Amino acid sequence: MARRQVLAIALAAALLALLALRLPGAPARGQPTANPAPAPPSAPPVYV
């Protein structure tokens, strides 16, 4: 039974390591997590 617990803990640790490596890697590769702010208009709108 101890062998099964060690296997389960190792599997959980591997999944957590993969998750920890994947989460910070997304913004570093140029994939922003949030929408960027819209660019300001080059000319003010004309109201008639």
C-alpha positions, 0 to 999 in steps of 0.5 A, spaced: 500 500 500 505 504 501 508 503 494 501 506 491 501 512 495 508 513 493 506 513 486 500 517 487 504 522 490 509 522 485 504 523 479 501 529 483 507 532 484 509 531 476 502 534 474 503 540 479 510 541 476 507 541 469 502 546 471 507 550 474 511 550 468 506 551 463 502 557 467 508 562 467 510 560 460 504 563 456 505 570 457 512 569 456 511 566 449 507 573 447 500 570 449 497 576 453 492 573 458 488 579 458 486 584 453 491 589 451 488 596 452 485 599 446 489 604 442 487 612 443 484 615 436 489 618 432 484 624 431 478 626 436 471 625 433 468 630 430 461 631 432 456 635 427 
